[in-house]
Amino acid sequence: MRSIFANGLSKSLLRTRSYRFAAAKSFGPSLSDALKEGVQQCAKMLTSEANFCQLLISPQYSNPHEAPQIALEQIEECTGRVPALIGGVIPGIVGGHEVSASFNMPAVSVMLGCLPDTTITPFAIKSAALPIKADQWLSIKGDATKSSGVIMFVDPWFDGMDRLLFRLSSLLPATPAVGGKLQPSVAPDGTHGLAFLNDGVVADG
């Protein structure tokens, strides 16, 4: 399971308090070209250094393992900074200005975020065990002045979801958790859902 602890081309910009987000959806048979177009449009809208990226691609691409590295290189070129990145291969792409999903066609969705004074901790696990020491979670829990959230992308075969959510809710009872199930890609080894974690990929968990 892939998580982060802290959300034709179409595009949109969202501001909430001091946080700023820009999202774009791009279509095309070339994963590299689609990612570059999406990142460039987001960077133009955000006009500030991004420290968070959510990257989602459709399963039609045959080279999904290359997506996070291509995206991060383009983000660094456009903004001068390498953000924390999460995401994966999903059945339908939602992004940009319209809310409609794109199915059965190659597409990517890029969302860049500027989250000042926020600690972003991407992690991957293959069981229901928490990846951070208990005292670190309790330290976060004990600071009532800070809010937190969890975004999760889950392999279809991961069977520890209920146990993991129970442990998260026990340690951080006021923390919202959102996410969804990944989908195998058309790549030759695409038997598991493929998650993106910074510049790497996670094939199960």
N, C-alpha and C positions, 0 to 999 in steps of 0.2 A: 504494500500500500504506500502510496505517495502522499505526503501531507506537507502543509506549511502552517506554522504557528505565527501568528501576528498580534477585489474580486474582479468583372464588376467588383468594385471596391466600395464598401460602405464604412462609415466612421462615425464616432460620437465622442463627446467629452463630458465627463461628470465631475462635479466638484462637491465635496462634502466636508464642511468645516475647513481644516487646513489641508486635508487630503485632496489630491487631484488624480483623476484617472482619464485615460484616453484609450479608446478601443477601435479596432478596424478589422474588417473581414475582407479577405482577398481570395479570388478564384484563379485557377490555372493549373495546367498539367505539370508545370515545373515547381517543385517545392521551394527551391531556392528563390525563384523570382517572386512567388507568392509571399514568402516570408519577408523578403526585402521590401516589397511594396507595402505590406501591412505595418512593418516597423517604421518605415519612413513616414507614413501618414500619422501614426501615433506620436512620433517624435515631434512632428510639426505642430500638432495640437497641444501637446503637453507643455512644451517650451520650458521645461525644467528637468533636472536630473532625475531619472527614474531609479528607484531602488527595489522595484517589484515588477515582475513580468509573469502573466499567465498566458501560456501558449497552448492552443488546442488545434489539432489537425484532423482531417478526415482520414478514414482508413484506406482510401484509394491510392495513396502515395506508396511507392515501392521502397523508398529510402527514409522511413520515419526516424531512424536512429540519428540521422544528420540534422534533424530539425533544431534541437536546442543549441548546438554549436553555431549553426548558421545564424540563428536569431540573435544570440549574444554578441557575435562578431558585428552584426549590423547595428545593434543597439549601442555598442561601444563606439562604433564609427559615427553614429548620429548624435549621441549624447555625451560621449567621453566617460561613460561609467558602465560597469558591468553589474546588473541587478541580480537579486535572487530570482530564480526562475523555477516555476512549477508548471505542470500541465500534462498532456498526453494525447493519445489517439482516442477519439470519441465518435459515436455513430453519426451525429449531426452537429453542424457548426452554427452557433448563435453568436453574433457579434456585430459591432458597428451600430448604425442608427436604427435599423429595423430589428424587430424581435423575432422574425421568422428564421427557421432553421434550414440549413442546406444539407440535403441527403443525396446520396448516390452521385456525388460529384466531388472532385478534388477541391478542397477549400481549407483555409487556415483562419484562425481567429487569434488576434494579438491584443492583449490589454497591458498597457504600461501604467504604473502607478507611482506617484511621488508621495510617500508616507513619512513625513518628518517626525523625528523623535520616536520612531517605531523600530523595535527589534524584530527582524524577520528570520525565522529559523526553519529552513526546509529540512525534511528528514524522510527516510524511507525505512520501512520495516517489513519483515516477512512473517511476523507472528503478532499476537495481541500484546506483546510486551512493549512498554513505553521506552523510547530510545534515549531519554534523558534521565539523569539521576533524580530520585524522588525529592531530594532537598531543593533542586532547581525548580521543579514544579511547585513545590510548597512555597518557595520564595516568591514566585509569580503570583500564586494564589493569595498570599498574605498582603500584597500591595493593593489596597482598595482604591488607590488613586489611578490605577492603570486598568484599561480594558483590554481584552484579548479575544482572539478568534482562531478557529482552525478550519482550513480548507483541505479536503481529502479527495484523492482520486484512487479508486480501488480496482484491483484486478478482479475479473469475473470469478476466479477460482479461490479468492481469499475467503477463508471460512472463520476468521476471528473477529468479524466486525462487531458483533454484539458485545463481546468481552472487552474489546478496545474502547468502544463508546462508554461502556460502564466505568472503566477505569478513568477515562478522561472526565466524565461527569462527576466522579467521586473526588478527584483532585481539584478540578476547576468547575464547580457546579454552575457558575454563571456564564460560562464560555459557550458561545454558539459554535456549532460545527456544521459545515455545509460541504457539498461535493457530489460525486456521482461515480458511476461505474465506467471503466474504460472498455475499449473494444480492441480485439486483435486487428492488426493491419494486414494488408495483402502481401507484405514482405514474406520471403520464404520461411522465416522462423516465426511468423506471426501467430503463434498458438496461444499466447497470453496477452492480456492487456498491456500496453506499453506506456509507461509513465516517464515524464521528463523531470529531472532533478538537477538544477543548475545546468552544467554543460554535459551531463551524462543521461543515461536512460536506465530504467528499472523494468525488468521483464516480468516480474511477478511480485506479489505482495500488496 
